[in-house]
């Protein structure tokens, strides 16, 4: 931890020095002793300020507490605690300011500050400030600057503390429209009906065991029962869960416009909202494929942990200029079994079928099943606003 002291004169202090200079000049030119005496009287408060302003920040330390997770464009609170290590004499009028910069950008950093009227000797004082970060990503909090102008506001001293921390801002969450909910329920019922028709409603076959009271007669394995001379039933694994495959295509053209980047952020927000919807309800499995600069794959049963990992992966995702989607679909669909739904969302997902980009995927029989279940969605679709709603930026 590095500490830097820096003292400057305030605008009030500059005006004060100008008045002192005028009085001193007049006293010397006119040889008026009373003006010289007045100059000496005015110099006293300036020296007192120089003494006290340095003492106020002596042995002060600041601790910062960031929230575990925040969402883009939503206000949150950062807690600060100022500790006074002096045994005598409190610190008055202390201001703690810091800079927040998004990693990977050269824009002007965000600034925030909190004011502490008094920090007692040997004690501490808590404070906070509210902050809203407009975009997802990783933000660096650095450095902390403690300053004061106590007692007269003529001088300002600053103490810099290097205590770097980072905060990951998750994508904005929107709201799935009622139309999406109706379509979702219909797809679930279709998948369940398909499992019943295929005889897989009970799950995958696990083994055989002796008949127990309450077992269904449909589970009796008659051939094994005749051989063993005792009733034997089929034993199944737990019921098959509905798998949702969500593929997020983060392709951007070489010379992307601000509007295209804005719509890509809408794609990420939609994916985050859909992942949150899936992970809140039991009985679902999620396979999340992020096709960006760095490819990410997450799969698991619906749970808060899977949701957190999905949001973090989407928060750190970066766009790509390469068309990697057909290769990802081929590798993904080749590893899938069972029933479920697949959704591809991106800037140009709506032209997948017409452009022939998936010709190789559809040709192969082992991939055709999931390719036929795949739906595509893009912000350019006419029904985008009927499925997904997000609040305007504040």
SEKE-242011 format. One record per residue (C-alpha): residue number from 1; residue in one letter; z, x, y. Coordinates in nm, 4 decimals. Each point is the difference from the previous one (the first is absolute). Example, Ala and Ser with C-alpha at 12.3 -4.5 7.8 and 13.67 -1.06 7.14 Angstrom:
BEGIN
   i aa       c3       c1       c2
   1  A   0.7800   1.2300  -0.4500
   2  S  -0.0660   0.1370   0.3440
# end
This chain:
BEGIN
   i aa       c3       c1       c2
   1  X   0.0000   0.0000   0.0000
   2  X  -0.1115   0.1434   0.3329
   3  X   0.1755  -0.0769   0.3297
   4  X  -0.1697   0.0513   0.3358
   5  X   0.1734  -0.0561   0.3326
   6  X  -0.2147  -0.0819   0.2958
   7  X   0.1188  -0.0900   0.3516
   8  X  -0.2155  -0.1573   0.2705
   9  X   0.0602  -0.1457   0.3423
  10  X  -0.0579  -0.3718   0.0442
  11  X  -0.1876  -0.1698   0.2835
  12  X   0.3316  -0.0900   0.1558
  13  X   0.1017   0.3629  -0.0318
  14  X  -0.3202   0.1128   0.1740
  15  X   0.0701  -0.2342   0.2908
  16  X   0.3570   0.1300   0.0099
  17  X  -0.1243   0.3610   0.0194
  18  X  -0.2455  -0.0896   0.2757
  19  X   0.2827  -0.1456   0.2081
  20  X   0.2115   0.3100  -0.0650
  21  X  -0.2921   0.2230   0.1015
  22  X  -0.0495  -0.1894   0.3255
  23  X   0.3687   0.0246   0.0833
  24  X   0.0089   0.3733  -0.0806
  25  X  -0.3115   0.0676   0.2091
  26  X   0.1405  -0.1893   0.2973
  27  X   0.3355   0.1775  -0.0336
  28  X  -0.1652   0.3432   0.0022
  29  X  -0.2458  -0.0706   0.2836
  30  X   0.2404  -0.1856   0.2259
  31  X   0.3061   0.1981  -0.1153
  32  X   0.2089  -0.3107  -0.0475
  33  X   0.3068   0.0695  -0.2124
  34  X   0.0592  -0.3646  -0.0822
  35  X  -0.3426  -0.0244  -0.1637
  36  X   0.0777   0.3115  -0.2005
  37  X   0.3261  -0.1602  -0.1065
  38  X  -0.1885  -0.3173  -0.0967
  39  X  -0.2413   0.2099  -0.2072
  40  X   0.2931   0.1486  -0.1881
  41  X   0.1433  -0.3443  -0.0626
  42  X  -0.3332  -0.1178  -0.1438
  43  X  -0.0265   0.3045  -0.2245
  44  X   0.3264  -0.0954  -0.1753
  45  X  -0.1346  -0.3125  -0.1805
  46  X  -0.3089   0.1925  -0.1083
  47  X   0.2119   0.2715  -0.1611
  48  X   0.2226  -0.2643  -0.1571
  49  X  -0.3049  -0.1713  -0.1492
  50  X  -0.1238   0.3309  -0.1410
  51  X   0.3381   0.0574  -0.1649
  52  X   0.0556  -0.3472  -0.1431
  53  X  -0.3547  -0.0724  -0.1095
  54  X   0.0074   0.2980  -0.2380
  55  X   0.3451  -0.0847  -0.1294
  56  X  -0.0949  -0.3592  -0.0804
  57  X  -0.2450   0.0993  -0.2748
  58  X   0.2178   0.2729  -0.1453
  59  X   0.0623  -0.0444  -0.3763
  60  X  -0.1918  -0.3263  -0.0208
  61  X  -0.1891  -0.0884  -0.3165
  62  X  -0.2170  -0.2969  -0.0974
  63  X  -0.0583  -0.1637  -0.3389
  64  X  -0.2975  -0.2298  -0.0545
  65  X  -0.0205  -0.2788  -0.2611
  66  X  -0.3411  -0.1443  -0.0811
  67  X  -0.0563  -0.3226  -0.1956
  68  X  -0.1125   0.0452  -0.3631
  69  X  -0.3283  -0.1857   0.0559
  70  X  -0.1823  -0.1572   0.2939
  71  X  -0.3251  -0.1883   0.0394
  72  X  -0.2696   0.0643   0.2559
  73  X   0.0188  -0.2046   0.3202
  74  X   0.3484  -0.1277  -0.0797
  75  X   0.3001   0.1035   0.2145
  76  X   0.2778   0.1975  -0.1639
  77  X   0.3178   0.1731   0.1117
  78  X   0.0778   0.3722  -0.0037
  79  X   0.3711   0.0826   0.0064
  80  X   0.1357   0.3073   0.1805
  81  X   0.3486   0.1469  -0.0052
  82  X   0.1104   0.2524   0.2626
  83  X   0.2943   0.2199  -0.1033
  84  X   0.2142   0.1900   0.2502
  85  X   0.1484   0.3171  -0.1447
  86  X   0.2089   0.0867   0.3069
  87  X   0.3771  -0.0277  -0.0275
  88  X   0.0388  -0.0939   0.3664
  89  X  -0.2206  -0.1859   0.2393
  90  X  -0.2440  -0.2723  -0.0880
  91  X  -0.3714  -0.0111   0.0797
  92  X  -0.1327  -0.2563   0.2463
  93  X  -0.3455  -0.1520   0.0546
  94  X  -0.1719   0.1562  -0.3025
  95  X  -0.3615  -0.0919  -0.0782
  96  X  -0.1615   0.0747  -0.3372
  97  X  -0.3806  -0.0045  -0.0073
  98  X  -0.2461   0.0933  -0.2713
  99  X  -0.3713   0.0150  -0.0720
 100  X  -0.1707  -0.1790  -0.2891
 101  X  -0.3455   0.1171  -0.1004
 102  X  -0.2264  -0.1313  -0.2740
 103  X  -0.0906   0.2725  -0.2449
 104  X  -0.3642   0.1032   0.0113
 105  X  -0.0676  -0.1356   0.3498
 106  X  -0.0127   0.1776   0.3345
 107  X   0.0877  -0.2995   0.2116
 108  X   0.2810  -0.0028   0.2501
 109  X   0.3305  -0.0423  -0.1874
 110  X   0.2209  -0.3055   0.0306
 111  X   0.3234   0.0534   0.1923
 112  X   0.3287  -0.1843  -0.0429
 113  X   0.3478   0.0510   0.1384
 114  X   0.3540  -0.1312  -0.0183
 115  X   0.2750   0.0198   0.2630
 116  X   0.3676   0.0829  -0.0689
 117  X   0.2348  -0.0645   0.2959
 118  X   0.2870   0.2022  -0.1459
 119  X   0.0655   0.2126  -0.3085
 120  X   0.3729   0.0817  -0.0395
 121  X   0.1219   0.3496  -0.0832
 122  X   0.0264   0.0508  -0.3754
 123  X  -0.1634  -0.3369  -0.0603
 124  X  -0.3407  -0.1584  -0.0284
 125  X  -0.1995  -0.2849   0.1457
 126  X  -0.2670  -0.2087  -0.1724
 127  X  -0.3108  -0.1373   0.1584
 128  X  -0.3497  -0.1117  -0.0930
 129  X  -0.3431  -0.0745   0.1320
 130  X  -0.2729  -0.2360  -0.1169
 131  X  -0.3444   0.1278  -0.0868
 132  X  -0.3310  -0.1501  -0.1143
 133  X  -0.2623   0.2224  -0.1622
 134  X  -0.3508  -0.1465   0.0089
 135  X  -0.1621   0.1513  -0.3104
 136  X   0.0832   0.0978  -0.3554
 137  X   0.0488   0.3637  -0.0915
 138  X   0.2602   0.2763   0.0234
 139  X   0.1767   0.0592   0.3319
 140  X   0.1950   0.3123   0.0916
 141  X   0.3166  -0.0331   0.2105
 142  X   0.0411   0.3268   0.1891
 143  X   0.1727   0.1240   0.2113
 144  X   0.3251  -0.1517   0.1289
 145  X   0.0667   0.0613   0.3677
 146  X   0.3491  -0.0553   0.1401
 147  X   0.0194  -0.0089   0.3793
 148  X   0.2371  -0.0958   0.2791
 149  X   0.0084  -0.0126   0.3822
 150  X   0.3744  -0.0420   0.0238
 151  X   0.1804  -0.0010   0.2406
 152  X  -0.2148  -0.0324   0.3166
 153  X  -0.3562  -0.0170  -0.1309
 154  X  -0.1073   0.3132   0.1878
 155  X  -0.0635   0.2133  -0.3086
 156  X  -0.1190  -0.0878  -0.3486
 157  X   0.0697   0.2065  -0.3095
 158  X  -0.1576  -0.0487  -0.3401
 159  X   0.1004   0.1092  -0.3485
 160  X  -0.2708  -0.0014  -0.2669
 161  X   0.0898  -0.0454  -0.3665
 162  X  -0.2624   0.0583  -0.2668
 163  X   0.0836  -0.2553  -0.2684
 164  X  -0.3343  -0.1051  -0.1479
 165  X  -0.0251  -0.3204  -0.2007
 166  X  -0.2919  -0.2013  -0.1241
 167  X  -0.0451  -0.3730  -0.0427
 168  X  -0.2681  -0.1696  -0.2057
 169  X  -0.1298  -0.3153   0.1638
 170  X  -0.1323  -0.2518  -0.2522
 171  X  -0.3089  -0.2175   0.0586
 172  X   0.0347  -0.3261   0.1844
 173  X   0.0582  -0.2997  -0.2239
 174  X  -0.1860  -0.3211   0.0639
 175  X   0.0063  -0.3373  -0.1666
 176  X  -0.2166  -0.1349  -0.2785
 177  X  -0.1394  -0.3358   0.1009
 178  X   0.0623  -0.3130  -0.2113
 179  X  -0.3623   0.0143  -0.1204
 180  X   0.0668   0.3381  -0.1606
 181  X   0.3104  -0.1371  -0.1712
 182  X  -0.2004  -0.2853  -0.1530
 183  X  -0.2719   0.2371  -0.1224
 184  X   0.2665   0.2324  -0.1393
 185  X   0.1690  -0.2756  -0.1993
 186  X  -0.3368  -0.1160  -0.1331
 187  X  -0.0846   0.3525  -0.1222
 188  X   0.3382   0.0246  -0.1723
 189  X  -0.0527  -0.3290  -0.1828
 190  X  -0.3486   0.1128  -0.1055
 191  X   0.1391   0.3256  -0.1393
 192  X   0.2763  -0.1822  -0.1884
 193  X  -0.2495  -0.2483  -0.1464
 194  X  -0.2167   0.2898  -0.1122
 195  X   0.2950   0.1586  -0.1785
 196  X   0.0795  -0.3277  -0.1749
 197  X  -0.3619  -0.0397  -0.1146
 198  X  -0.0061   0.3561  -0.1295
 199  X   0.3297  -0.0454  -0.1794
 200  X   0.1700   0.2743   0.1991
 201  X   0.2524  -0.2155   0.1788
 202  X   0.2843   0.1523  -0.1978
 203  X  -0.0961   0.3573   0.0790
 204  X  -0.1131   0.2857  -0.2242
 205  X   0.0853   0.0027  -0.3716
 206  X   0.3027   0.2197  -0.0699
 207  X   0.0913  -0.0390  -0.3687
 208  X   0.1479  -0.2269  -0.2684
 209  X   0.3555  -0.1164  -0.0618
 210  X   0.1872  -0.2598  -0.2045
 211  X  -0.0020  -0.3617   0.1055
 212  X   0.2913  -0.1092   0.2202
 213  X   0.1239  -0.3425   0.0940
 214  X  -0.1925  -0.1229   0.3009
 215  X  -0.3189   0.2000  -0.0659
 216  X  -0.3273  -0.1882   0.0365
 217  X  -0.2002  -0.0729  -0.3165
 218  X  -0.3110   0.1259   0.1775
 219  X   0.1440   0.3516  -0.0199
 220  X   0.0416   0.0024  -0.3787
 221  X  -0.2148   0.2619  -0.1731
 222  X  -0.0738  -0.1837  -0.3268
 223  X  -0.1615   0.2866  -0.1895
 224  X   0.2956   0.2333   0.0559
 225  X   0.2441  -0.2832  -0.0679
 226  X  -0.1643  -0.0657  -0.3411
 227  X   0.0107   0.3679  -0.0896
 228  X   0.3643   0.0458   0.1017
 229  X   0.1106  -0.3387  -0.1331
 230  X   0.1701  -0.0711   0.3355
 231  X  -0.1171  -0.1460   0.3287
 232  X  -0.1281   0.2705   0.2337
 233  X  -0.1046  -0.0549   0.3612
 234  X  -0.2070   0.1973   0.2471
 235  X   0.1917   0.1756   0.2744
 236  X  -0.1615   0.0440   0.3412
 237  X   0.0738   0.2103   0.3019
 238  X   0.0992  -0.1704   0.3201
 239  X  -0.2534  -0.2271   0.1622
 240  X  -0.2916   0.1685   0.1642
 241  X   0.0390   0.0233   0.3755
 242  X  -0.2742  -0.0812   0.2464
 243  X  -0.1581   0.3215   0.1297
 244  X  -0.1263   0.0149   0.3568
 245  X  -0.2330   0.2905   0.0777
 246  X  -0.0133   0.0701   0.3726
 247  X  -0.2543   0.2619   0.1075
 248  X   0.0116   0.1065   0.3654
 249  X  -0.3216   0.1680   0.1149
 250  X   0.0743   0.2120   0.3089
 251  X  -0.3578   0.1035   0.0690
 252  X  -0.0986   0.0638   0.3630
 253  X  -0.3404   0.1103   0.1325
 254  X  -0.0460   0.3474   0.1408
 255  X  -0.0018  -0.1193   0.3605
 256  X   0.2503  -0.2846  -0.0205
 257  X   0.0713  -0.2170   0.3010
 258  X   0.3448  -0.1153   0.1174
 259  X  -0.0868  -0.3496  -0.1209
 260  X  -0.0749   0.1273  -0.3513
 261  X   0.3280   0.1919  -0.0077
 262  X   0.1825  -0.3125   0.1171
 263  X  -0.1578  -0.2082  -0.2787
 264  X   0.0923   0.2669  -0.2550
 265  X   0.3617  -0.0339   0.1099
 266  X  -0.0343  -0.3737  -0.0640
 267  X  -0.1139   0.0834  -0.3532
 268  X   0.3105   0.2132  -0.0545
 269  X   0.2251  -0.2714   0.1439
 270  X  -0.1560  -0.2568  -0.2325
 271  X   0.0529   0.2287  -0.3012
 272  X   0.3630   0.0554   0.0994
 273  X   0.0560  -0.3743   0.0435
 274  X  -0.1569  -0.0794  -0.3364
 275  X   0.2054   0.2717  -0.1725
 276  X   0.3146  -0.1475   0.1551
 277  X  -0.0954  -0.3459  -0.1254
 278  X  -0.0596   0.1295  -0.3524
 279  X   0.3215   0.2023  -0.0172
 280  X   0.2163  -0.2889   0.1185
 281  X  -0.0820  -0.2227  -0.2972
 282  X   0.0929   0.0830  -0.3612
 283  X  -0.2484  -0.0036  -0.2832
 284  X  -0.2705   0.2057   0.1679
 285  X  -0.1291   0.3537  -0.0375
 286  X  -0.1699   0.1852   0.2833
 287  X  -0.2560   0.2775  -0.0197
 288  X  -0.0623   0.1410   0.3477
 289  X  -0.2920   0.2368   0.0501
 290  X  -0.0369   0.1589   0.3440
 291  X  -0.3453   0.1534   0.0388
 292  X   0.0356   0.2310   0.2985
 293  X   0.0078   0.3641   0.0924
 294  X   0.2649   0.0424  -0.2694
 295  X  -0.0198  -0.2492  -0.2853
 296  X   0.3250  -0.1714  -0.0968
 297  X   0.0747  -0.2137  -0.3049
 298  X   0.3122  -0.2091  -0.0532
 299  X   0.0728  -0.2359  -0.2863
 300  X   0.3064  -0.1890  -0.1083
 301  X   0.1774  -0.3312  -0.0315
 302  X   0.0904  -0.1939   0.3105
 303  X   0.3140   0.1504   0.1522
 304  X   0.1381   0.1161   0.3369
 305  X  -0.0507   0.3620  -0.1058
 306  X  -0.3701  -0.0533  -0.0728
 307  X  -0.0381  -0.1756   0.3349
 308  X   0.1630   0.2891   0.1847
 309  X  -0.2219   0.2546  -0.1757
 310  X  -0.3099  -0.2078   0.0744
 311  X   0.0826  -0.0346   0.3685
 312  X   0.0710   0.3718   0.0298
 313  X  -0.3303   0.0862  -0.1658
 314  X  -0.1890  -0.2332   0.2347
 315  X   0.1854   0.1417   0.3006
 316  X  -0.1104   0.3548  -0.0828
 317  X  -0.3577  -0.0899  -0.1031
 318  X  -0.2861   0.1569   0.1964
 319  X  -0.3626  -0.1204   0.0134
 320  X  -0.2883   0.1794  -0.1666
 321  X  -0.3681   0.0446   0.0863
 322  X  -0.1062   0.0193  -0.3674
 323  X  -0.0995  -0.3014  -0.2076
 324  X   0.2451   0.0377  -0.2894
 325  X   0.0398  -0.3672  -0.0835
 326  X  -0.2550  -0.0349  -0.2874
 327  X   0.1483   0.2971  -0.1867
 328  X   0.3545  -0.1328   0.0486
 329  X  -0.0975  -0.3467  -0.1256
 330  X  -0.1638   0.1502  -0.3079
 331  X   0.3039   0.2100  -0.0888
 332  X   0.2465  -0.2809   0.0781
 333  X  -0.1729  -0.2817  -0.1905
 334  X  -0.0539   0.2285  -0.2978
 335  X   0.3781   0.0287  -0.0489
 336  X   0.0938  -0.3678   0.0421
 337  X   0.0762  -0.2468  -0.2757
 338  X   0.1271  -0.3538  -0.0066
 339  X  -0.0294  -0.2683   0.2662
 340  X   0.0276   0.0160   0.3740
 341  X  -0.1842   0.0052   0.3280
 342  X  -0.1586   0.2760   0.2052
 343  X  -0.0501   0.0098   0.3755
 344  X  -0.1879   0.2607   0.2025
 345  X   0.0698   0.0012   0.3728
 346  X  -0.1667   0.2244   0.2554
 347  X  -0.2390   0.0085   0.2931
 348  X  -0.3103  -0.0464  -0.2161
 349  X   0.1399  -0.1582  -0.3150
 350  X  -0.2023  -0.3147   0.0585
 351  X  -0.3291   0.1799  -0.0774
 352  X   0.1039   0.1403  -0.3385
 353  X  -0.1952  -0.2499  -0.2055
 354  X  -0.3123  -0.0137   0.2171
 355  X  -0.0406   0.3716   0.0642
 356  X  -0.0170   0.1034  -0.3655
 357  X   0.2798   0.2512   0.0419
 358  X   0.1685  -0.1390  -0.3115
 359  X  -0.3081  -0.0079  -0.2208
 360  X   0.1372   0.2671  -0.2354
 361  X   0.3354  -0.1774  -0.0245
 362  X  -0.1467  -0.3398  -0.0868
 363  X  -0.2373   0.1433  -0.2619
 364  X   0.2731   0.1312  -0.2279
 365  X   0.1467  -0.2696  -0.2279
 366  X   0.3519   0.1445   0.0059
 367  X   0.0034  -0.0223   0.3805
 368  X  -0.1821  -0.3285   0.0439
 369  X   0.3031  -0.2191  -0.0733
 370  X   0.2075   0.1319   0.2884
 371  X  -0.3049   0.0353   0.2252
 372  X  -0.0645  -0.3738  -0.0418
 373  X   0.3618  -0.0723   0.0943
 374  X  -0.0253   0.2092   0.3153
 375  X   0.0007  -0.1586   0.3443
 376  X  -0.0939   0.1810   0.3214
 377  X   0.1403  -0.0540   0.3453
 378  X  -0.0771   0.1503   0.3401
 379  X   0.1108  -0.0777   0.3585
 380  X  -0.3636  -0.0898   0.0680
 381  X   0.0145  -0.2919  -0.2432
 382  X  -0.0070  -0.3388   0.1648
 383  X   0.3056  -0.1185  -0.1948
 384  X   0.2131   0.3119   0.0746
 385  X   0.2063  -0.1817   0.2652
 386  X   0.0444  -0.2950  -0.2359
 387  X   0.1695   0.2260  -0.2561
 388  X   0.1942   0.2501   0.2052
 389  X   0.1832  -0.0317   0.3288
 390  X   0.1710   0.2708   0.1998
 391  X   0.1901  -0.0310   0.3260
 392  X  -0.1552   0.1485   0.3117
 393  X   0.1342   0.3336   0.1214
 394  X   0.2809  -0.0348   0.2484
# end
